[in-house]
Each structure stands twice: as C-alpha cells, then as structure tokens.
C-alpha cells in the first residue's frame, strides 16, 4: 500500500470506471475493482440500509488504496464519512443517451439481481427512463454533495480528460502514454 489519501472512483457503471482503475494501477495504486461475491454483498447491504455497511467498507478499504466500479458509486457518502480526506472522482459520459447505449450493450438480455437492487428493474431496453433517471440522479447527488470540496474531481474521458487532469488532482507525475481505454464497446470508437 502507498499510504496517503485513498481514491474512490464514484462514477456510475459504464462511465469509464475500469479505465480509471487501470490508470490508477499504472500510477501504482493498489486498486480494488469489481469482486463478484463481495461486491454483491456490499450492494445488498446498501440496498437494505444494513447497519454494518460502514464496518464492511472499512474492512475492505483498509487493504487498498483505490476503488472503482460497483459498488463504490452507491457508497460514496459512507466512504466520505469514513475517509473525509480521500479523493473522490466522478466519471461521466458525454450525455445520458451515450451512457444508456453502452449500458444496454453491457447488459444485453442478462438478468442480474444487482441491477434490480439498483434500479428496481432488470431491463434497460424496456424501461430506459428508469435507468437514465438513476444515472442522472446519481451524478446530480454526487455533484451537490461535493460542491466546493477540494477533494472532488469530475472527469469525462470522451471530452478529452485523461492523465493531465487526473495526475494534477492526485499530485502524481504524468506517466505518459495513452490513457487506458478498457472495455470499449465495438462501435463506440475512441474517447
């Protein structure tokens, strides 16, 4: 572990969270991404408002420097309470339609209980408004929560954000090279 402030990537899924996680690995952060059973346990406890949620968060967070992908966007308030000096990064897509298209491709026709707990529905194809509303509400809530706080950064990789903004925010040297672009949809093209 590096020491210093932790980094929580709190962008909604399909907003470049895996790319951001790979960038943090390149900057030598010990990074916690999606972990199936443990991630699902955190999502379930979040959904239930379980009293031991913060205890589980801290038991994981004590072992890592940075966190990306689900369930961390859902837990940003608890993470801030536990680690108020951490760095929080909201990744977003250039617009909600782009996010929805990417999310639909990712989900396909799979039915996963985690998505149901987050959205109250499984199907972004049949109920796009519900999914877009959750994505947009999350972004508004995060921005309002962190308004005026210096330990918050909003990034949109499709609009050119990358190493310069990330490294300046984290106080890290720019490693050079292309910013990671992980899990690109076949027809999405480059950021």
CNS distance restraints for C-alpha pairs under 8 A (distance, minus, plus):
assign (resid   1 and name CA) (resid  29 and name CA) 7.29 0.50 0.50
assign (resid   1 and name CA) (resid  30 and name CA) 6.14 0.50 0.50
assign (resid   1 and name CA) (resid  63 and name CA) 7.55 0.50 0.50
assign (resid   1 and name CA) (resid  64 and name CA) 6.52 0.50 0.50
assign (resid   1 and name CA) (resid  65 and name CA) 6.36 0.50 0.50
assign (resid   2 and name CA) (resid  28 and name CA) 7.86 0.50 0.50
assign (resid   2 and name CA) (resid  29 and name CA) 6.73 0.50 0.50
assign (resid   2 and name CA) (resid  30 and name CA) 7.62 0.50 0.50
assign (resid   2 and name CA) (resid  65 and name CA) 6.81 0.50 0.50
assign (resid   3 and name CA) (resid  65 and name CA) 7.38 0.50 0.50
assign (resid   5 and name CA) (resid  65 and name CA) 7.60 0.50 0.50
assign (resid   5 and name CA) (resid  85 and name CA) 6.16 0.50 0.50
assign (resid   5 and name CA) (resid  86 and name CA) 4.72 0.50 0.50
assign (resid   5 and name CA) (resid  87 and name CA) 6.59 0.50 0.50
assign (resid   6 and name CA) (resid  64 and name CA) 7.90 0.50 0.50
assign (resid   6 and name CA) (resid  65 and name CA) 4.94 0.50 0.50
assign (resid   6 and name CA) (resid  66 and name CA) 5.59 0.50 0.50
assign (resid   6 and name CA) (resid  83 and name CA) 7.57 0.50 0.50
assign (resid   6 and name CA) (resid  85 and name CA) 7.83 0.50 0.50
assign (resid   6 and name CA) (resid  86 and name CA) 4.71 0.50 0.50
assign (resid   6 and name CA) (resid  87 and name CA) 6.15 0.50 0.50
assign (resid   7 and name CA) (resid  65 and name CA) 6.39 0.50 0.50
assign (resid   7 and name CA) (resid  66 and name CA) 4.48 0.50 0.50
assign (resid   7 and name CA) (resid  67 and name CA) 6.33 0.50 0.50
assign (resid   7 and name CA) (resid  86 and name CA) 5.68 0.50 0.50
assign (resid   7 and name CA) (resid  87 and name CA) 4.65 0.50 0.50
assign (resid   7 and name CA) (resid  88 and name CA) 5.87 0.50 0.50
assign (resid   7 and name CA) (resid  89 and name CA) 7.52 0.50 0.50
assign (resid   8 and name CA) (resid  66 and name CA) 5.75 0.50 0.50
assign (resid   8 and name CA) (resid  67 and name CA) 4.95 0.50 0.50
assign (resid   8 and name CA) (resid  68 and name CA) 6.47 0.50 0.50
assign (resid   8 and name CA) (resid  72 and name CA) 7.05 0.50 0.50
assign (resid   8 and name CA) (resid  76 and name CA) 7.76 0.50 0.50
assign (resid   8 and name CA) (resid  79 and name CA) 7.95 0.50 0.50
assign (resid   8 and name CA) (resid  86 and name CA) 7.24 0.50 0.50
assign (resid   8 and name CA) (resid  87 and name CA) 6.20 0.50 0.50
assign (resid   8 and name CA) (resid  88 and name CA) 4.89 0.50 0.50
assign (resid   8 and name CA) (resid  89 and name CA) 6.27 0.50 0.50
assign (resid   9 and name CA) (resid  17 and name CA) 6.81 0.50 0.50
assign (resid   9 and name CA) (resid  20 and name CA) 7.62 0.50 0.50
assign (resid   9 and name CA) (resid  21 and name CA) 7.93 0.50 0.50
assign (resid   9 and name CA) (resid  66 and name CA) 7.62 0.50 0.50
assign (resid   9 and name CA) (resid  67 and name CA) 5.88 0.50 0.50
assign (resid   9 and name CA) (resid  68 and name CA) 4.85 0.50 0.50
assign (resid   9 and name CA) (resid  69 and name CA) 7.16 0.50 0.50
assign (resid   9 and name CA) (resid  72 and name CA) 6.94 0.50 0.50
assign (resid   9 and name CA) (resid  73 and name CA) 7.04 0.50 0.50
assign (resid   9 and name CA) (resid  88 and name CA) 5.95 0.50 0.50
assign (resid   9 and name CA) (resid  89 and name CA) 4.78 0.50 0.50
assign (resid   9 and name CA) (resid  90 and name CA) 6.15 0.50 0.50
assign (resid   9 and name CA) (resid  91 and name CA) 7.33 0.50 0.50
assign (resid  10 and name CA) (resid  68 and name CA) 6.98 0.50 0.50
assign (resid  10 and name CA) (resid  69 and name CA) 7.54 0.50 0.50
assign (resid  10 and name CA) (resid  72 and name CA) 5.72 0.50 0.50
assign (resid  10 and name CA) (resid  73 and name CA) 3.94 0.50 0.50
assign (resid  10 and name CA) (resid  74 and name CA) 7.60 0.50 0.50
assign (resid  10 and name CA) (resid  76 and name CA) 6.46 0.50 0.50
assign (resid  10 and name CA) (resid  88 and name CA) 6.66 0.50 0.50
assign (resid  10 and name CA) (resid  89 and name CA) 5.80 0.50 0.50
assign (resid  10 and name CA) (resid  90 and name CA) 5.08 0.50 0.50
assign (resid  10 and name CA) (resid  91 and name CA) 7.02 0.50 0.50
assign (resid  11 and name CA) (resid  15 and name CA) 6.25 0.50 0.50
assign (resid  11 and name CA) (resid  16 and name CA) 7.92 0.50 0.50
assign (resid  11 and name CA) (resid  17 and name CA) 6.55 0.50 0.50
assign (resid  11 and name CA) (resid  69 and name CA) 7.66 0.50 0.50
assign (resid  11 and name CA) (resid  73 and name CA) 5.76 0.50 0.50
assign (resid  11 and name CA) (resid  89 and name CA) 6.95 0.50 0.50
assign (resid  11 and name CA) (resid  90 and name CA) 4.39 0.50 0.50
assign (resid  11 and name CA) (resid  91 and name CA) 4.36 0.50 0.50
assign (resid  11 and name CA) (resid  92 and name CA) 6.16 0.50 0.50
assign (resid  11 and name CA) (resid 139 and name CA) 7.69 0.50 0.50
assign (resid  12 and name CA) (resid  17 and name CA) 7.73 0.50 0.50
assign (resid  12 and name CA) (resid  69 and name CA) 7.56 0.50 0.50
assign (resid  12 and name CA) (resid  70 and name CA) 7.77 0.50 0.50
assign (resid  12 and name CA) (resid  73 and name CA) 5.95 0.50 0.50
assign (resid  12 and name CA) (resid  90 and name CA) 7.94 0.50 0.50
assign (resid  12 and name CA) (resid  91 and name CA) 7.23 0.50 0.50
assign (resid  12 and name CA) (resid  92 and name CA) 7.29 0.50 0.50
assign (resid  12 and name CA) (resid 135 and name CA) 6.61 0.50 0.50
assign (resid  12 and name CA) (resid 138 and name CA) 7.44 0.50 0.50
assign (resid  12 and name CA) (resid 139 and name CA) 7.93 0.50 0.50
assign (resid  13 and name CA) (resid  17 and name CA) 6.56 0.50 0.50
assign (resid  13 and name CA) (resid  69 and name CA) 6.05 0.50 0.50
assign (resid  13 and name CA) (resid  70 and name CA) 6.60 0.50 0.50
assign (resid  13 and name CA) (resid 103 and name CA) 7.89 0.50 0.50
assign (resid  14 and name CA) (resid  99 and name CA) 6.61 0.50 0.50
assign (resid  14 and name CA) (resid 102 and name CA) 6.45 0.50 0.50
assign (resid  14 and name CA) (resid 103 and name CA) 6.00 0.50 0.50
assign (resid  15 and name CA) (resid  91 and name CA) 5.67 0.50 0.50
assign (resid  15 and name CA) (resid  92 and name CA) 5.12 0.50 0.50
assign (resid  15 and name CA) (resid  93 and name CA) 5.46 0.50 0.50
assign (resid  15 and name CA) (resid  99 and name CA) 6.92 0.50 0.50
assign (resid  16 and name CA) (resid  20 and name CA) 6.16 0.50 0.50
assign (resid  16 and name CA) (resid  91 and name CA) 6.54 0.50 0.50
assign (resid  16 and name CA) (resid  92 and name CA) 7.59 0.50 0.50
assign (resid  16 and name CA) (resid  93 and name CA) 8.00 0.50 0.50
assign (resid  16 and name CA) (resid 157 and name CA) 7.27 0.50 0.50
assign (resid  16 and name CA) (resid 181 and name CA) 7.59 0.50 0.50
assign (resid  16 and name CA) (resid 182 and name CA) 7.41 0.50 0.50
assign (resid  17 and name CA) (resid  21 and name CA) 6.10 0.50 0.50
assign (resid  17 and name CA) (resid  68 and name CA) 5.81 0.50 0.50
assign (resid  17 and name CA) (resid  69 and name CA) 5.46 0.50 0.50
assign (resid  17 and name CA) (resid  91 and name CA) 6.87 0.50 0.50
assign (resid  18 and name CA) (resid  22 and name CA) 6.19 0.50 0.50
assign (resid  18 and name CA) (resid  33 and name CA) 7.59 0.50 0.50
assign (resid  18 and name CA) (resid  68 and name CA) 6.80 0.50 0.50
assign (resid  18 and name CA) (resid  69 and name CA) 6.58 0.50 0.50
assign (resid  18 and name CA) (resid 182 and name CA) 5.99 0.50 0.50
assign (resid  18 and name CA) (resid 183 and name CA) 7.37 0.50 0.50
assign (resid  19 and name CA) (resid  23 and name CA) 6.22 0.50 0.50
assign (resid  19 and name CA) (resid 179 and name CA) 7.90 0.50 0.50
assign (resid  19 and name CA) (resid 180 and name CA) 5.20 0.50 0.50
assign (resid  19 and name CA) (resid 181 and name CA) 5.15 0.50 0.50
assign (resid  19 and name CA) (resid 182 and name CA) 4.82 0.50 0.50
assign (resid  19 and name CA) (resid 183 and name CA) 7.75 0.50 0.50
assign (resid  20 and name CA) (resid  24 and name CA) 6.27 0.50 0.50
assign (resid  20 and name CA) (resid  68 and name CA) 7.48 0.50 0.50
assign (resid  20 and name CA) (resid 180 and name CA) 7.31 0.50 0.50
assign (resid  21 and name CA) (resid  25 and name CA) 6.30 0.50 0.50
assign (resid  21 and name CA) (resid  31 and name CA) 6.69 0.50 0.50
assign (resid  21 and name CA) (resid  33 and name CA) 7.09 0.50 0.50
assign (resid  21 and name CA) (resid  66 and name CA) 7.83 0.50 0.50
assign (resid  21 and name CA) (resid  67 and name CA) 7.33 0.50 0.50
assign (resid  21 and name CA) (resid  68 and name CA) 5.76 0.50 0.50
assign (resid  22 and name CA) (resid  26 and name CA) 6.26 0.50 0.50
assign (resid  22 and name CA) (resid 180 and name CA) 6.38 0.50 0.50
assign (resid  22 and name CA) (resid 182 and name CA) 7.78 0.50 0.50
assign (resid  23 and name CA) (resid  27 and name CA) 6.37 0.50 0.50
assign (resid  23 and name CA) (resid 179 and name CA) 6.81 0.50 0.50
assign (resid  23 and name CA) (resid 180 and name CA) 6.04 0.50 0.50
assign (resid  24 and name CA) (resid  28 and name CA) 6.38 0.50 0.50
assign (resid  24 and name CA) (resid  29 and name CA) 5.40 0.50 0.50
assign (resid  24 and name CA) (resid  30 and name CA) 7.92 0.50 0.50
assign (resid  24 and name CA) (resid  31 and name CA) 7.04 0.50 0.50
assign (resid  24 and name CA) (resid  66 and name CA) 7.35 0.50 0.50
assign (resid  25 and name CA) (resid  29 and name CA) 5.07 0.50 0.50
assign (resid  25 and name CA) (resid  30 and name CA) 6.45 0.50 0.50
assign (resid  25 and name CA) (resid  31 and name CA) 6.30 0.50 0.50
assign (resid  26 and name CA) (resid 175 and name CA) 7.80 0.50 0.50
assign (resid  27 and name CA) (resid 172 and name CA) 7.60 0.50 0.50
assign (resid  27 and name CA) (resid 175 and name CA) 7.31 0.50 0.50
assign (resid  29 and name CA) (resid  64 and name CA) 7.88 0.50 0.50
assign (resid  29 and name CA) (resid  65 and name CA) 5.59 0.50 0.50
assign (resid  29 and name CA) (resid  66 and name CA) 6.20 0.50 0.50
assign (resid  30 and name CA) (resid  64 and name CA) 5.30 0.50 0.50
assign (resid  30 and name CA) (resid  65 and name CA) 5.09 0.50 0.50
assign (resid  30 and name CA) (resid  66 and name CA) 6.20 0.50 0.50
assign (resid  31 and name CA) (resid  64 and name CA) 5.94 0.50 0.50
assign (resid  31 and name CA) (resid  65 and name CA) 5.96 0.50 0.50
assign (resid  31 and name CA) (resid  66 and name CA) 4.61 0.50 0.50
assign (resid  31 and name CA) (resid  67 and name CA) 5.60 0.50 0.50
assign (resid  31 and name CA) (resid  68 and name CA) 7.47 0.50 0.50
assign (resid  32 and name CA) (resid  64 and name CA) 6.43 0.50 0.50
assign (resid  32 and name CA) (resid  65 and name CA) 7.91 0.50 0.50
assign (resid  32 and name CA) (resid  66 and name CA) 6.18 0.50 0.50
assign (resid  32 and name CA) (resid  67 and name CA) 4.79 0.50 0.50
assign (resid  32 and name CA) (resid  68 and name CA) 6.38 0.50 0.50
assign (resid  33 and name CA) (resid  67 and name CA) 5.98 0.50 0.50
assign (resid  33 and name CA) (resid  68 and name CA) 4.98 0.50 0.50
assign (resid  33 and name CA) (resid  69 and name CA) 5.68 0.50 0.50
assign (resid  33 and name CA) (resid  70 and name CA) 7.64 0.50 0.50
assign (resid  34 and name CA) (resid  39 and name CA) 6.24 0.50 0.50
assign (resid  34 and name CA) (resid  68 and name CA) 7.26 0.50 0.50
assign (resid  34 and name CA) (resid  69 and name CA) 5.77 0.50 0.50
assign (resid  34 and name CA) (resid  70 and name CA) 6.07 0.50 0.50
assign (resid  34 and name CA) (resid  71 and name CA) 7.66 0.50 0.50
assign (resid  35 and name CA) (resid  39 and name CA) 5.16 0.50 0.50
assign (resid  35 and name CA) (resid  40 and name CA) 7.95 0.50 0.50
assign (resid  36 and name CA) (resid  40 and name CA) 6.02 0.50 0.50
assign (resid  37 and name CA) (resid  41 and name CA) 6.09 0.50 0.50
assign (resid  38 and name CA) (resid  42 and name CA) 6.33 0.50 0.50
assign (resid  39 and name CA) (resid  43 and name CA) 6.24 0.50 0.50
assign (resid  39 and name CA) (resid  70 and name CA) 6.74 0.50 0.50
assign (resid  39 and name CA) (resid  71 and name CA) 5.90 0.50 0.50
assign (resid  40 and name CA) (resid  44 and name CA) 6.05 0.50 0.50
assign (resid  40 and name CA) (resid  71 and name CA) 7.74 0.50 0.50
assign (resid  40 and name CA) (resid 114 and name CA) 6.64 0.50 0.50
assign (resid  41 and name CA) (resid  45 and name CA) 6.18 0.50 0.50
assign (resid  42 and name CA) (resid  46 and name CA) 6.03 0.50 0.50
assign (resid  42 and name CA) (resid  53 and name CA) 7.09 0.50 0.50
assign (resid  42 and name CA) (resid  56 and name CA) 7.67 0.50 0.50
assign (resid  42 and name CA) (resid  57 and name CA) 7.83 0.50 0.50
assign (resid  42 and name CA) (resid  71 and name CA) 6.52 0.50 0.50
assign (resid  43 and name CA) (resid  47 and name CA) 6.09 0.50 0.50
assign (resid  43 and name CA) (resid  70 and name CA) 7.99 0.50 0.50
assign (resid  43 and name CA) (resid  71 and name CA) 5.85 0.50 0.50
assign (resid  43 and name CA) (resid  74 and name CA) 7.72 0.50 0.50
assign (resid  43 and name CA) (resid 114 and name CA) 6.81 0.50 0.50
assign (resid  43 and name CA) (resid 117 and name CA) 7.61 0.50 0.50
assign (resid  44 and name CA) (resid  48 and name CA) 6.16 0.50 0.50
assign (resid  44 and name CA) (resid 114 and name CA) 7.71 0.50 0.50
assign (resid  44 and name CA) (resid 117 and name CA) 7.41 0.50 0.50
assign (resid  45 and name CA) (resid  49 and name CA) 5.92 0.50 0.50
assign (resid  45 and name CA) (resid  50 and name CA) 4.91 0.50 0.50
assign (resid  45 and name CA) (resid  52 and name CA) 7.84 0.50 0.50
assign (resid  45 and name CA) (resid  53 and name CA) 5.97 0.50 0.50
assign (resid  46 and name CA) (resid  50 and name CA) 6.38 0.50 0.50
assign (resid  46 and name CA) (resid  53 and name CA) 6.71 0.50 0.50
assign (resid  46 and name CA) (resid  74 and name CA) 7.41 0.50 0.50
assign (resid  46 and name CA) (resid  75 and name CA) 7.35 0.50 0.50
assign (resid  47 and name CA) (resid 117 and name CA) 6.41 0.50 0.50
assign (resid  47 and name CA) (resid 118 and name CA) 7.54 0.50 0.50
assign (resid  49 and name CA) (resid  53 and name CA) 7.56 0.50 0.50
assign (resid  52 and name CA) (resid  56 and name CA) 6.38 0.50 0.50
assign (resid  53 and name CA) (resid  57 and name CA) 6.22 0.50 0.50
assign (resid  54 and name CA) (resid  58 and name CA) 6.14 0.50 0.50
assign (resid  54 and name CA) (resid  78 and name CA) 6.32 0.50 0.50
assign (resid  54 and name CA) (resid  79 and name CA) 7.79 0.50 0.50
assign (resid  54 and name CA) (resid  82 and name CA) 7.57 0.50 0.50
assign (resid  55 and name CA) (resid  59 and name CA) 6.24 0.50 0.50
assign (resid  56 and name CA) (resid  60 and name CA) 6.46 0.50 0.50
assign (resid  57 and name CA) (resid  61 and name CA) 5.94 0.50 0.50
assign (resid  57 and name CA) (resid  79 and name CA) 7.46 0.50 0.50
assign (resid  58 and name CA) (resid  62 and name CA) 5.80 0.50 0.50
assign (resid  58 and name CA) (resid  82 and name CA) 7.31 0.50 0.50
assign (resid  59 and name CA) (resid  63 and name CA) 7.29 0.50 0.50
assign (resid  60 and name CA) (resid  64 and name CA) 7.07 0.50 0.50
assign (resid  61 and name CA) (resid  65 and name CA) 7.26 0.50 0.50
assign (resid  67 and name CA) (resid  72 and name CA) 6.85 0.50 0.50
assign (resid  68 and name CA) (resid  72 and name CA) 6.37 0.50 0.50
assign (resid  69 and name CA) (resid  73 and name CA) 7.29 0.50 0.50
assign (resid  70 and name CA) (resid  74 and name CA) 7.42 0.50 0.50
assign (resid  71 and name CA) (resid  75 and name CA) 6.70 0.50 0.50
assign (resid  72 and name CA) (resid  76 and name CA) 6.29 0.50 0.50
assign (resid  75 and name CA) (resid  79 and name CA) 6.08 0.50 0.50
assign (resid  76 and name CA) (resid  80 and name CA) 6.05 0.50 0.50
assign (resid  76 and name CA) (resid 142 and name CA) 7.93 0.50 0.50
assign (resid  77 and name CA) (resid  81 and name CA) 6.24 0.50 0.50
assign (resid  78 and name CA) (resid  82 and name CA) 6.24 0.50 0.50
assign (resid  79 and name CA) (resid  83 and name CA) 5.75 0.50 0.50
assign (resid  79 and name CA) (resid  84 and name CA) 7.60 0.50 0.50
assign (resid  80 and name CA) (resid  84 and name CA) 4.68 0.50 0.50
assign (resid  80 and name CA) (resid  85 and name CA) 7.79 0.50 0.50
assign (resid  80 and name CA) (resid  86 and name CA) 7.23 0.50 0.50
assign (resid  85 and name CA) (resid 151 and name CA) 7.12 0.50 0.50
assign (resid  86 and name CA) (resid 151 and name CA) 6.81 0.50 0.50
assign (resid  87 and name CA) (resid 151 and name CA) 4.89 0.50 0.50
assign (resid  87 and name CA) (resid 152 and name CA) 6.05 0.50 0.50
assign (resid  87 and name CA) (resid 153 and name CA) 7.95 0.50 0.50
assign (resid  87 and name CA) (resid 170 and name CA) 7.58 0.50 0.50
assign (resid  88 and name CA) (resid 151 and name CA) 6.18 0.50 0.50
assign (resid  88 and name CA) (resid 152 and name CA) 4.86 0.50 0.50
assign (resid  88 and name CA) (resid 153 and name CA) 6.39 0.50 0.50
assign (resid  89 and name CA) (resid 152 and name CA) 5.86 0.50 0.50
assign (resid  89 and name CA) (resid 153 and name CA) 4.82 0.50 0.50
assign (resid  89 and name CA) (resid 154 and name CA) 5.73 0.50 0.50
assign (resid  89 and name CA) (resid 155 and name CA) 7.17 0.50 0.50
assign (resid  90 and name CA) (resid 139 and name CA) 7.67 0.50 0.50
assign (resid  90 and name CA) (resid 142 and name CA) 7.63 0.50 0.50
assign (resid  90 and name CA) (resid 152 and name CA) 7.72 0.50 0.50
assign (resid  90 and name CA) (resid 153 and name CA) 6.21 0.50 0.50
assign (resid  90 and name CA) (resid 154 and name CA) 4.64 0.50 0.50
assign (resid  90 and name CA) (resid 155 and name CA) 6.18 0.50 0.50
assign (resid  91 and name CA) (resid 154 and name CA) 5.85 0.50 0.50
assign (resid  91 and name CA) (resid 155 and name CA) 4.82 0.50 0.50
assign (resid  91 and name CA) (resid 156 and name CA) 5.77 0.50 0.50
assign (resid  91 and name CA) (resid 157 and name CA) 7.78 0.50 0.50
assign (resid  92 and name CA) (resid 139 and name CA) 7.77 0.50 0.50
assign (resid  92 and name CA) (resid 154 and name CA) 7.42 0.50 0.50
assign (resid  92 and name CA) (resid 155 and name CA) 6.31 0.50 0.50
assign (resid  92 and name CA) (resid 156 and name CA) 5.19 0.50 0.50
assign (resid  92 and name CA) (resid 157 and name CA) 7.87 0.50 0.50
assign (resid  93 and name CA) (resid  98 and name CA) 6.62 0.50 0.50
assign (resid  93 and name CA) (resid  99 and name CA) 5.76 0.50 0.50
assign (resid  93 and name CA) (resid 156 and name CA) 5.83 0.50 0.50
assign (resid  93 and name CA) (resid 157 and name CA) 7.50 0.50 0.50
assign (resid  93 and name CA) (resid 158 and name CA) 6.82 0.50 0.50
assign (resid  94 and name CA) (resid  98 and name CA) 6.82 0.50 0.50
assign (resid  94 and name CA) (resid  99 and name CA) 7.85 0.50 0.50
assign (resid  94 and name CA) (resid 156 and name CA) 6.54 0.50 0.50
assign (resid  94 and name CA) (resid 158 and name CA) 6.22 0.50 0.50
assign (resid  94 and name CA) (resid 159 and name CA) 6.86 0.50 0.50
assign (resid  95 and name CA) (resid  99 and name CA) 6.53 0.50 0.50
assign (resid  96 and name CA) (resid 100 and name CA) 6.08 0.50 0.50
assign (resid  96 and name CA) (resid 132 and name CA) 6.42 0.50 0.50
assign (resid  96 and name CA) (resid 135 and name CA) 7.63 0.50 0.50
assign (resid  96 and name CA) (resid 136 and name CA) 7.31 0.50 0.50
assign (resid  97 and name CA) (resid 101 and name CA) 6.17 0.50 0.50
assign (resid  97 and name CA) (resid 132 and name CA) 8.00 0.50 0.50
assign (resid  98 and name CA) (resid 102 and name CA) 6.29 0.50 0.50
assign (resid  99 and name CA) (resid 103 and name CA) 6.10 0.50 0.50
assign (resid 100 and name CA) (resid 104 and name CA) 5.99 0.50 0.50
assign (resid 100 and name CA) (resid 124 and name CA) 7.76 0.50 0.50
assign (resid 100 and name CA) (resid 128 and name CA) 7.42 0.50 0.50
assign (resid 100 and name CA) (resid 131 and name CA) 7.56 0.50 0.50
assign (resid 100 and name CA) (resid 132 and name CA) 6.63 0.50 0.50
assign (resid 101 and name CA) (resid 105 and name CA) 6.32 0.50 0.50
assign (resid 102 and name CA) (resid 106 and name CA) 6.21 0.50 0.50
assign (resid 102 and name CA) (resid 185 and name CA) 6.91 0.50 0.50
assign (resid 103 and name CA) (resid 107 and name CA) 6.13 0.50 0.50
assign (resid 103 and name CA) (resid 124 and name CA) 7.79 0.50 0.50
assign (resid 104 and name CA) (resid 108 and name CA) 5.77 0.50 0.50
assign (resid 104 and name CA) (resid 124 and name CA) 6.07 0.50 0.50
assign (resid 104 and name CA) (resid 125 and name CA) 6.65 0.50 0.50
assign (resid 105 and name CA) (resid 185 and name CA) 7.55 0.50 0.50
assign (resid 107 and name CA) (resid 111 and name CA) 7.80 0.50 0.50
assign (resid 109 and name CA) (resid 123 and name CA) 7.62 0.50 0.50
assign (resid 111 and name CA) (resid 115 and name CA) 7.78 0.50 0.50
assign (resid 111 and name CA) (resid 122 and name CA) 5.76 0.50 0.50
assign (resid 111 and name CA) (resid 123 and name CA) 7.56 0.50 0.50
assign (resid 112 and name CA) (resid 116 and name CA) 6.79 0.50 0.50
assign (resid 112 and name CA) (resid 122 and name CA) 6.92 0.50 0.50
assign (resid 113 and name CA) (resid 117 and name CA) 6.24 0.50 0.50
assign (resid 113 and name CA) (resid 122 and name CA) 7.56 0.50 0.50
assign (resid 114 and name CA) (resid 118 and name CA) 6.31 0.50 0.50
assign (resid 115 and name CA) (resid 119 and name CA) 5.92 0.50 0.50
assign (resid 115 and name CA) (resid 120 and name CA) 7.51 0.50 0.50
assign (resid 115 and name CA) (resid 121 and name CA) 7.06 0.50 0.50
assign (resid 115 and name CA) (resid 122 and name CA) 5.96 0.50 0.50
assign (resid 116 and name CA) (resid 120 and name CA) 4.68 0.50 0.50
assign (resid 116 and name CA) (resid 121 and name CA) 4.69 0.50 0.50
assign (resid 116 and name CA) (resid 122 and name CA) 5.06 0.50 0.50
assign (resid 117 and name CA) (resid 121 and name CA) 7.71 0.50 0.50
assign (resid 119 and name CA) (resid 130 and name CA) 6.90 0.50 0.50
assign (resid 119 and name CA) (resid 131 and name CA) 6.37 0.50 0.50
assign (resid 119 and name CA) (resid 134 and name CA) 6.91 0.50 0.50
assign (resid 121 and name CA) (resid 127 and name CA) 7.75 0.50 0.50
assign (resid 123 and name CA) (resid 127 and name CA) 6.08 0.50 0.50
assign (resid 123 and name CA) (resid 128 and name CA) 7.83 0.50 0.50
assign (resid 124 and name CA) (resid 128 and name CA) 4.80 0.50 0.50
assign (resid 124 and name CA) (resid 130 and name CA) 7.75 0.50 0.50
assign (resid 124 and name CA) (resid 131 and name CA) 6.14 0.50 0.50
assign (resid 127 and name CA) (resid 131 and name CA) 6.91 0.50 0.50
assign (resid 128 and name CA) (resid 132 and name CA) 6.11 0.50 0.50
assign (resid 129 and name CA) (resid 133 and name CA) 5.90 0.50 0.50
assign (resid 130 and name CA) (resid 134 and name CA) 6.35 0.50 0.50
assign (resid 131 and name CA) (resid 135 and name CA) 6.33 0.50 0.50
assign (resid 132 and name CA) (resid 136 and name CA) 6.07 0.50 0.50
assign (resid 133 and name CA) (resid 137 and name CA) 5.88 0.50 0.50
assign (resid 134 and name CA) (resid 138 and name CA) 6.05 0.50 0.50
assign (resid 135 and name CA) (resid 139 and name CA) 6.46 0.50 0.50
assign (resid 136 and name CA) (resid 140 and name CA) 6.25 0.50 0.50
assign (resid 137 and name CA) (resid 141 and name CA) 5.98 0.50 0.50
assign (resid 138 and name CA) (resid 142 and name CA) 6.10 0.50 0.50
assign (resid 139 and name CA) (resid 143 and name CA) 6.16 0.50 0.50
assign (resid 140 and name CA) (resid 144 and name CA) 6.07 0.50 0.50
assign (resid 141 and name CA) (resid 145 and name CA) 6.02 0.50 0.50
assign (resid 142 and name CA) (resid 146 and name CA) 6.17 0.50 0.50
assign (resid 143 and name CA) (resid 147 and name CA) 5.79 0.50 0.50
assign (resid 146 and name CA) (resid 152 and name CA) 6.35 0.50 0.50
assign (resid 153 and name CA) (resid 169 and name CA) 7.26 0.50 0.50
assign (resid 155 and name CA) (resid 161 and name CA) 5.93 0.50 0.50
assign (resid 155 and name CA) (resid 162 and name CA) 7.94 0.50 0.50
assign (resid 156 and name CA) (resid 160 and name CA) 6.90 0.50 0.50
assign (resid 156 and name CA) (resid 161 and name CA) 5.65 0.50 0.50
assign (resid 157 and name CA) (resid 161 and name CA) 4.71 0.50 0.50
assign (resid 157 and name CA) (resid 162 and name CA) 6.28 0.50 0.50
assign (resid 157 and name CA) (resid 191 and name CA) 5.73 0.50 0.50
assign (resid 158 and name CA) (resid 190 and name CA) 7.58 0.50 0.50
assign (resid 158 and name CA) (resid 191 and name CA) 3.97 0.50 0.50
assign (resid 159 and name CA) (resid 191 and name CA) 7.04 0.50 0.50
assign (resid 160 and name CA) (resid 191 and name CA) 6.97 0.50 0.50
assign (resid 161 and name CA) (resid 165 and name CA) 6.36 0.50 0.50
assign (resid 161 and name CA) (resid 166 and name CA) 7.90 0.50 0.50
assign (resid 162 and name CA) (resid 166 and name CA) 6.13 0.50 0.50
assign (resid 162 and name CA) (resid 179 and name CA) 5.90 0.50 0.50
assign (resid 163 and name CA) (resid 167 and name CA) 5.67 0.50 0.50
assign (resid 163 and name CA) (resid 174 and name CA) 6.07 0.50 0.50
assign (resid 163 and name CA) (resid 175 and name CA) 7.76 0.50 0.50
assign (resid 163 and name CA) (resid 176 and name CA) 7.55 0.50 0.50
assign (resid 163 and name CA) (resid 179 and name CA) 6.24 0.50 0.50
assign (resid 164 and name CA) (resid 168 and name CA) 6.07 0.50 0.50
assign (resid 164 and name CA) (resid 174 and name CA) 6.61 0.50 0.50
assign (resid 165 and name CA) (resid 169 and name CA) 6.14 0.50 0.50
assign (resid 166 and name CA) (resid 170 and name CA) 6.22 0.50 0.50
assign (resid 167 and name CA) (resid 171 and name CA) 5.65 0.50 0.50
assign (resid 167 and name CA) (resid 172 and name CA) 4.72 0.50 0.50
assign (resid 167 and name CA) (resid 173 and name CA) 6.10 0.50 0.50
assign (resid 167 and name CA) (resid 174 and name CA) 5.79 0.50 0.50
assign (resid 168 and name CA) (resid 172 and name CA) 6.46 0.50 0.50
assign (resid 168 and name CA) (resid 173 and name CA) 7.92 0.50 0.50
assign (resid 181 and name CA) (resid 190 and name CA) 7.87 0.50 0.50
assign (resid 181 and name CA) (resid 191 and name CA) 7.77 0.50 0.50
assign (resid 184 and name CA) (resid 188 and name CA) 6.70 0.50 0.50
assign (resid 184 and name CA) (resid 189 and name CA) 7.47 0.50 0.50
assign (resid 184 and name CA) (resid 190 and name CA) 7.85 0.50 0.50
assign (resid 185 and name CA) (resid 189 and name CA) 7.50 0.50 0.50
